[in-house]
Amino acid sequence: MHGAPGAELGVIGAWTAQAPLGSPAVVMGPKGSVVMSGAPGEVVLAGDDSALPAVRRYLRMLGPSVTGHLLLETGFDVSALGIEPPAGLRVSILTPDPQRPSAALAEALAALPAPADPLERFVFACGEQSLVAPARATLAAWGIDVERAVVKGYWKR
């Protein structure tokens, strides 16, 4: 949680660095409530550090033949994140802006080409709350029903 000496503190690092000894904390992983039937033709997985557990879960669930885009807004090297993207995923590592969390994700998501068939693209986009509105606008522009995607704010600045 505290990172390497001299490194910036992570999302929860500032709290843990100053929390009194014995402070209670609840840590939870993704609940996995989305049930996917069949395999999508392509995926877009977009998330910040808070979304990494869910991204890992989707990658395991989708398997090695999945194609599409993986957009990660993180200050960490992807090899240190425990993520091994399949060869068919185009990976973009986006530099976080502390003043505009998830802005890089929203911009990168909007810059992707629209799918040839909206019913064949599954989208997962989760990060800071400000990502939700622009991500849903992108889904609408692509013709993807929000019921066929996961778009959530995992935290709020």
Secondary structure, DSSP 8 states (H G I E B T S, - for coil): ---STTS---TTHHHHHHS-TT---------------S--SEEEEEEEGGGHHHHHHHHHHH-TT--EEEEEE-SS-GGGTT----TTEEEEEE---TTSTTHHHHHHHHHS---SSGGGEEEEEEEEGGGHHHHHHHHHHHT--GGGEEEEEEE--
